[in-house]
């Protein structure tokens, strides 16, 4: 709908909504409508979060606005990702064509009621003496009639009575009409401007699918499968995700060099203390020292090119020596 209306037209509609809500509703309804003015459609939990309310509390507020015809509600069942049962969701929005028609009718109805009361007050305004200013109700007039002259005369000064245009009830009705016209000036001006607009139809279900449901699905896919190993997705299924290929292939020389470094680090870590290998008194080799020297010579002379493939073959000699 917004694409077919100019910015000036949208500003006029938004301002009309704000004038109507501030004239007739409590602040909580005004705040809700201000949110719907800024966003074409809002889901119930999203709007509740913006308002700081629970969804059930929000639904009570929205029920009043819906019953008054100011908003529309689109209801549909949705199945969340991985869920077994569908959940009912409500989407709130303003149908500006319907909104304008409802406001026009309500303003016209209020004016009709005030005008009807004013006419009734004028018909029952009574009479007043222009000399002594005594007032008489319509029911008292039959006692004051002068059949010869065909007039109503005051029972005190006998002056002819006139219509009491200044009766309190008449003044009250006139004042209500003046206040109504003054307070409705901005709303009536906004309605007049909307009559010059062509408000297009708004397909809320299409808007929700394109702007809410599809966007949420894309976000969920990005969060759950944004980083995937290439080839993990099913055949024939295209997903807008990022593929990462992990390359772990190394040549034999590189692997052998890494094993050599690991083995050297383990040997240094597992080396026996010097006081285990030599006597601290005579300096001669101990039994462990003799065995360790023989093992080192064997390793140096012929086993460099026959390194084991794992640490399990390197470490056990210490346990056997002990």
N, C-alpha and C positions, 0 to 999 in steps of 0.2 A: 504494500500500500504506500509506503513512504517513497518508493521510486516514482510514483505517478504524481506526487504532490510537490510543489515547490517548498523551499525552506520557509518562505513567508506564510504559506498556507499552514504548514505544520506548526509554526510558532503561534498562529492564530488559534488553532485547535488546542494546543497545549495550554495556552493562556486561558481559554474558555474553561477547560477542565479545572484549572487551579481556582478561577473565580467562583465556579459553582461549588466546589468542595469547601472553600473557605467561607462561603456565605451560609451553607446549610449543614455542615457536618463537623464532627469532633476532630481533634488533631490526628488521632490514629488513622482515621479514614483518609485524611488529607495526605499523610505521609505515604500510605499505600498507593494512592493514586499518583503521587509524584513519581514513585518508582515505575509505575506502568506507563507514565508519560515518557520516561527516559528509555524504556525498553519495550519493544513491540509486544513481546510475549515473555512471561516469566513462569517457570515451574514452581509448584507449591513449596517444595523444600528450599529452593533457591530464594524465593521471596520471603519465606519464613526466616531464613538466615539473615537476610538484609534487614528485616524488621526486629530481629532479636526475639522471635516468638517461636513457640512450638507449632508444628503444622496444624494440630487441632485448634489451637487458639487462633491461628491465622484464618482457618476455614470459617470460623464464626464471624470474623470481621468481613470476609469476602462474601459471606451469605447475605449480609445486609446490603452490600453494594450490588450484588447480583439481583436480589429481589427488587431493588429500586431501579433496575434496568441500566445502571451506569457501566457495568462491565459484563464481559462474556466469559464463560468457563468452557474449556475443551477438555473432555475426560477420555482417557484411553488406558488400556491395559498394556503394560510393558514387561518384558522378560529380561532381567538383568543377566550379565555375562556369568555363566556357570550356575545360575539359579534354576530351580525346577518348577517354580510356580510364578505366574505373572503377578505384578503388583499394579494396582490402580493409581494413576497419576492424574493430577489436575494442572492445567495450564491456564493462566489468567491473562486477559488482554482487553484492550478498549476497542470496541467497534465504533468508530467515530460517527458513522452515519446513524447508527442506532442511538448513540449518546446524544447527538444533536436533536433527534426527534423526541426523545424522552424529555430533555430539558425544555424544549419548546412547549410540549404539552403541559408540563408542570408549571411553567411560568404563566401560560394562558389560563390554567385552572385556578391558580392563586389570584390572578387579576379578576377572574370572573366572580370568585367568592367575595372579594373585597367590594367589587362594584355592586353585587347583589345586596350586600349588607348596607351599602351607602344608599341605594334606592329605597330599601325598606325604611331606613332611618328618615329619609326625606318625606316619605309618605306618612310617617307617624311623628313628624317633628312637632306638631301642636301649634299653638298660637301664642302671641304675646301682645300686650297693650303698648302701643307706641308712646303713651303719655306716662303712665305709672310703671311700665315695664313688668307688669305681673304676667307670668306665663301660665298657660292652660294646656292640659293634655287634650288629645282628640276626644277622649271620653267625656270630658267636661264641657265640650263645645255645645252639646245639645241643650244644655241649661242656659246658654248665653245667647241663643238665637233670637233675633228680632224679626218676627214673621212679617211685619208690615214693611220693613226695609230690606229684609232678606239678608241680614248681616249678623255677624257675631260681635256682641258689644261687651265691653268690660263691665263686670258687676260692681266696680268701685267708681270709676270715673265715666263710665258709659261711652268711652271712645271705641271706635271700631277696631277689632283685633286684626292683626296681620300674621302671616306665616312666620313661625319662629325659626329663621335661618341660622340663628346662633345657638340653637339647642346643643347641649353638651354631647349628646349621642351623635348628632350630625357632625359636629366639629371633630369628634373622635374618628368617625368613618372617613371624613375628608383627610384628616391627618394620616390615617393608615394608607390611604391611596397615594398621598404625596411621598411618604416614606418608602413605599413599595417602588414607586417609579424611580426614586433617587437611588435606592439600593440595587435595583435591577438594571441600572443604566449600562454598566460594563458587560453584564451577561447578555442583555438584549443587543448591544452593539456587536458582540462576538457572534451571536446567532445570525445577525443580519449579514455579516461577512461570510459565514459558512454557506449561505444560500447562493452565493456566487461561485462556489466550488463544485467540482464534480468528484465526489468521493468514490473511488473504485472499490470493488469487492475485495475482501481479504480472505484468502484460503489459509486458515490457520493450520490445518493438518500438514499442508505442503511446507509451510514456513517452519514448523516444528521439526519436520524430518530433515530439512536442509540445514537448519541453523542450530539445532540442539541435539537431536538424536545422532545424526551422522558425526557431529563434532565430538560428542561423548564417546562414541565408538572408536574414533581415531585416537583420542587421548588414551583410552583403555588399551588399545593395541600397542601404542607407543610405550606405555608403562610396563606391560606384561611381556612384550616381544620386541622391544626396540633394539636390543642387542642379541643377535641370534647367530649360531654357527651356520655357515653356508651349507645348504643342502638339507637343513632340518625340516623345512616346511614341506607339506604334502604336495603331491604332483597335481598340476592343473590349478593350483590355488595361488593367486597373486596377492602378496601382502606388501604394503608400503613400509618396510622395515629396513634396518641397516644390517647388512651381512658382513661378518668378520671371518676371515680365513686365517686359522692359526697354523703356521708353518713350524714343524718340530723336527724336520729331517736334517741330520748332520752327517758329514762324511766320516769314514772310519778313523782317519787320522785325528780329527777333532775329538771324537769320542775317546780314543786311546789317550790323548793328552789330558783330557779331563780326568780319566781314571788314574793316570799317573799322579796328578796333583792331589787328588783325593787320598790315594794310598800313602803318599809322602806325608800328608797332613796327619793321617791316622797313625803312621809309624812314629812321627814326632810326638804325638799326643800320648801314645802308649809306651814310649821309651821308659826303661827302668831307671831309677835313680842310680847315681854313680856308686853309692855305698852298697848297692845290691850287687854290682858287677866286680868291684875291687875291695880288697880288705883295707880298712882305714888305718890299720897298724903296719902291715908289711907291704901293702901295695900290690900283692899278688892277686890274680884273677880268682874269683870264687867260682863255684860250680855253675851258677847262673851266668857269670861273666864268660866262662868258657863256652857254654851253649850258645849264648847270644853272639859271640864272636864268630863261631862256626856258621851260624845262620846267616850272618851278614856277609861272610865270604861266599857262601853258596849263592845268595841272592845277587851279589855283584858279578860273579863269574858266569852264571848261565841262565838266570831267570828274568833278566830285564825285559826280553822280548816275549816272555810268557806270563805277562801280568794277568792276574785273575780278573774276572769280569765283575766281581762284587767285593764288598768289604768283608763278606762272611768268610772268605778264604784267607784274608789277611790277618784278622784279629785273633783267631783261636789259638795261635802259638803262645800267646802270653798265658792263657789259662793252662795249657799243657806244661809250660815251664814252671808255673807256680805249683 
